[in-house]
Amino acid sequence: MALYLSPRGIWRCIRRKGLLILRDVAFALVLYLLTFVFILPQNMRNVRFSPYFIEPENITDILVEQNEQRVKYAQEFLKGFTATRKEMSGPSDSKKDKEYLYSIGIITQERNNNKAKKKPFYLTQVAARFLEILHGPNGGYSDRTKIFICNVDPNTSGVKEVNTLSEHLEIVNRFSPDSINKGETDAYEKEKMDYIFCLQETLKHSSKYVILIEDDVLPIRKLLDMLTYFLETKINVRWSHGYPVNTADSWLAFKLYYPERWQGYSKTVKDIIELASFGIIVGSLLTFIYVSFLHRAGNI
């Protein structure tokens, strides 16, 4: 016994499946519009690094005010830190061959920014923050960390902040005051050689880890806590069959920060084409799986 569908019946089946597909497409479209056109723009417009961030007209004044507040806090902390150090009998790390957990080098040089009305004091902020991390109430790394300022400015005495901070941190100069060689003419080549010099200086200390940080990158207060946990439990140890495996020799270095233009996709034509191609391929694959599942469910 054979069962045949009339042309009208076939058309009804096609129409029914088409309506189901249109219903799903309409649902996805409404969900997409609600999420990316209404919900996210309303909730993420004040988040600094969100693509929906709406920059205020006085953004420069806001940033300058926030920077001045950080500078004031850093300077007050350094004054209190100086008073506290004077009450101490002497430095605690007198041994030259002492082993450290971290060796931190803060790379700095003078900035020629004539547009700035006030000096930003980036180095002061970074130095004070690290001293707060090491010697503050929540810090426990002062005896396990060697920190210094790596001055790579050709004019050794040009960075006034370095002279001010010399009473708090050790200063290492790449160039001597009477040096004939004042650095490389190419900016990228000089930056590379600056990093090599500062890295060599950090390696002179017997430390397990080395951190190189520029003077305009303000670390969070729990940087060393988070970094230590991450290194000791996620990077240096892998679990295999229920047993920890030491993987400390499987990595050499990694970056703690990428510029914004390198975080995810930037707004270049190449990256837009790459993102669109990725969306077409993955979207087509998901659509095929979804339609196949509906077809199988319809046959059942």
C-alpha positions as a printed Julia matrix, in Angstrom:
300×3 Matrix{Float64}:
  0.0    0.0    0.0
  1.53   3.3   -1.06
  0.64   6.74   0.23
  1.01   9.69  -2.08
  0.63  13.35  -1.29
 -1.24  15.61  -3.61
  0.44  18.79  -4.85
 -1.71  20.71  -2.4
 -0.48  18.5    0.47
  3.13  18.96  -0.58
  2.62  22.71  -0.67
  1.09  22.62   2.81
  4.13  20.75   4.19
  6.54  23.19   2.59
  4.51  26.11   3.87
  4.38  24.64   7.37
  8.18  24.12   7.48
  8.71  27.57   6.0
  6.57  29.12   8.71
  8.55  27.25  11.37
 11.82  28.52   9.93
 10.46  32.07   9.67
  9.3   31.84  13.28
 12.78  30.81  14.44
 14.44  33.51  12.33
 12.04  36.13  13.7
 12.72  34.97  17.26
 16.5   35.16  16.72
 16.15  38.6   15.12
 14.08  39.94  18.0
 16.5   38.48  20.54
 19.45  40.01  18.66
 17.8   43.44  18.52
 16.84  43.38  22.2
 20.38  42.35  23.22
 22.61  44.46  20.99
 20.36  47.44  20.26
 18.54  48.03  23.55
 19.9   46.09  26.56
 23.69  46.31  26.05
 23.81  49.95  24.88
 21.78  51.04  27.9
 23.87  49.1   30.42
 27.35  49.43  28.88
 27.46  53.03  27.71
 29.36  54.15  30.83
 31.85  51.25  30.79
 35.19  52.65  29.61
 36.37  49.85  27.31
 32.96  48.8   26.05
 32.17  49.26  22.34
 28.98  51.0   23.5
 30.91  53.53  25.59
 29.73  57.09  24.94
 32.62  59.46  25.51
 31.6   62.56  27.47
 32.41  65.93  26.0
 34.65  66.78  28.96
 36.47  63.42  28.97
 39.87  65.15  29.03
 38.99  67.16  32.13
 37.67  64.01  33.84
 40.85  62.04  33.09
 43.09  64.92  34.21
 41.16  65.22  37.48
 41.39  61.48  38.13
 45.13  61.56  37.4
 45.64  64.49  39.8
 43.84  62.56  42.53
 46.12  59.57  41.98
 49.21  61.82  42.02
 48.11  63.42  45.29
 47.53  60.0   46.86
 50.91  58.73  45.63
 52.8   61.75  46.97
 51.09  61.49  50.35
 51.88  57.79  50.5
 55.56  58.44  49.73
 55.75  61.05  52.5
 54.29  58.59  54.98
 56.54  55.85  53.66
 59.61  58.03  54.15
 58.63  58.78  57.75
 58.08  55.09  58.4
 61.43  54.12  56.91
 63.24  56.65  59.11
 61.86  54.91  62.17
 63.25  51.58  60.97
 66.72  50.55  62.06
 67.91  49.69  58.56
 67.2   47.77  55.38
 66.15  44.16  55.77
 67.83  42.74  52.65
 71.53  43.25  53.31
 72.62  39.98  51.73
 73.76  40.34  48.16
 73.19  36.69  47.33
 69.63  36.67  48.63
 67.11  34.77  46.55
 63.96  36.65  45.58
 60.6   35.59  44.25
 60.27  38.63  41.98
 62.72  41.04  40.4
 60.83  44.09  39.13
 62.25  46.72  36.81
 60.29  49.93  36.12
 61.4   51.3   32.73
 61.28  55.07  32.45
 62.44  57.99  30.35
 61.51  61.66  30.05
 58.4   62.42  28.01
 58.37  65.45  25.75
 54.69  66.34  25.95
 54.35  70.07  25.46
 50.54  69.89  25.23
 50.12  68.78  28.84
 49.38  71.67  31.18
 50.56  69.72  34.23
 53.15  67.0   34.63
 51.33  63.65  34.88
 53.84  62.07  37.32
 53.28  58.57  35.94
 56.5   57.21  37.41
 55.63  58.55  40.86
 52.27  56.8   40.74
 53.74  53.47  39.63
 56.59  53.58  42.18
 54.22  54.47  45.02
 51.8   51.73  44.02
 54.54  49.08  44.04
 55.82  50.28  47.4
 52.25  50.09  48.68
 51.95  46.54  47.35
 55.25  45.48  48.9
 55.11  47.31  52.24
 51.42  48.06  52.71
 49.16  46.37  55.27
 48.15  43.7   52.76
 51.64  43.26  51.32
 53.83  40.31  52.13
 56.4   40.54  49.37
 58.86  43.12  50.69
 61.42  40.48  51.71
 60.87  38.43  48.57
 61.01  41.16  45.93
 63.8   43.23  44.42
 62.53  46.38  42.7
 64.4   49.19  40.96
 63.88  51.99  38.44
 65.57  51.42  35.1
 66.3   54.87  33.66
 66.87  54.62  29.9
 66.83  58.33  29.15
 70.03  59.48  27.35
 70.07  62.52  29.62
 70.62  60.77  32.93
 69.64  63.77  35.02
 66.74  64.72  32.73
 64.06  62.7   34.5
 63.36  64.77  37.6
 61.05  62.16  39.05
 63.93  59.69  39.12
 65.98  62.03  41.31
 63.02  62.48  43.66
 62.36  58.74  43.93
 66.02  57.81  44.45
 65.53  57.9   48.22
 62.84  55.23  47.94
 64.05  52.91  45.16
 67.33  51.89  43.6
 68.09  53.66  40.31
 69.89  51.94  37.43
 70.92  54.18  34.52
 71.52  52.81  31.05
 73.65  55.8   30.06
 76.32  57.46  32.15
 76.44  61.29  32.43
 79.64  61.49  30.36
 78.58  58.81  27.87
 79.37  59.63  24.23
 76.81  57.16  22.88
 73.39  58.69  23.55
 71.34  55.82  22.22
 69.95  54.65  18.92
 68.46  57.07  16.39
 65.59  54.73  15.48
 62.83  54.79  18.12
 61.93  51.09  17.77
 65.57  50.03  17.94
 66.1   52.14  21.06
 63.02  50.63  22.7
 64.32  47.14  21.99
 67.76  47.9   23.4
 66.18  49.57  26.44
 64.24  46.4   27.21
 67.33  44.24  26.72
 69.34  46.39  29.11
 66.63  46.42  31.8
 66.06  42.69  31.41
 69.77  42.04  31.91
 69.67  44.15  35.05
 66.76  42.19  36.49
 68.53  38.92  35.73
 71.46  40.0   37.9
 69.29  39.31  40.95
 68.61  35.74  41.99
 64.85  35.73  41.45
 62.39  33.12  40.32
 60.38  35.53  38.19
 61.19  38.76  36.38
 58.7   41.58  35.73
 59.39  44.47  33.35
 56.84  47.25  33.5
 56.73  50.68  31.89
 56.31  53.78  33.97
 52.82  54.58  32.65
 51.21  51.25  33.61
 49.6   51.44  37.04
 49.34  47.96  38.61
 46.36  46.87  40.64
 46.95  46.42  44.36
 46.51  42.65  44.2
 48.86  42.22  41.25
 51.45  40.05  43.0
 48.82  38.01  44.85
 46.97  37.22  41.65
 50.16  36.67  39.67
 51.64  34.33  42.27
 48.46  32.28  42.44
 48.23  32.13  38.65
 51.86  31.09  38.21
 51.98  28.52  41.0
 48.61  26.87  40.36
 47.87  27.36  36.65
 51.14  27.81  34.76
 53.77  25.85  36.68
 51.46  22.95  37.52
 49.26  20.8   35.29
 47.08  17.96  36.48
 47.39  14.63  34.67
 45.38  11.59  35.75
 44.78  13.18  39.14
 48.46  13.97  39.82
 50.21  17.37  39.63
 52.88  17.67  36.93
 55.57  20.35  37.07
 55.44  22.4   33.86
 57.64  25.33  34.94
 60.04  24.68  32.04
 57.3   24.8   29.4
 57.06  28.6   29.2
 59.49  31.51  28.98
 57.5   34.76  29.09
 54.04  36.22  28.62
 52.5   39.67  28.39
 50.34  41.07  31.16
 48.81  43.77  28.95
 48.08  44.39  25.28
 47.22  47.79  23.79
 43.54  48.33  23.07
 44.01  48.06  19.31
 45.36  44.51  19.77
 42.63  43.33  22.14
 40.25  41.29  20.0
 39.35  42.81  16.63
 40.33  46.32  15.64
 38.53  48.55  13.16
 40.81  47.87  10.19
 39.47  46.57   6.87
 41.47  43.35   7.21
 40.08  42.55  10.64
 36.51  43.43   9.6
 36.77  41.02   6.65
 38.24  38.37   8.95
 35.45  38.82  11.49
 32.76  38.72   8.76
 34.27  35.55   7.26
 34.42  33.92  10.67
 30.77  34.82  11.27
 29.66  33.45   7.9
 31.47  30.13   8.36
 30.41  29.55  11.96
 26.89  30.85  11.32
 26.45  28.56   8.31
 27.7   25.59  10.33
 25.32  26.32  13.22
 22.43  26.85  10.79
 23.13  23.51   9.11
 23.18  21.71  12.47
 19.99  23.49  13.55
 18.1   22.68  10.32
 19.3   19.06  10.42
 18.04  18.75  13.98
 14.64  20.19  13.03
 14.43  17.83  10.05
 15.24  14.82  12.22
 12.77  15.95  14.9
 10.09  16.42  12.21
 10.63  12.89  10.89
 10.27  11.48  14.39
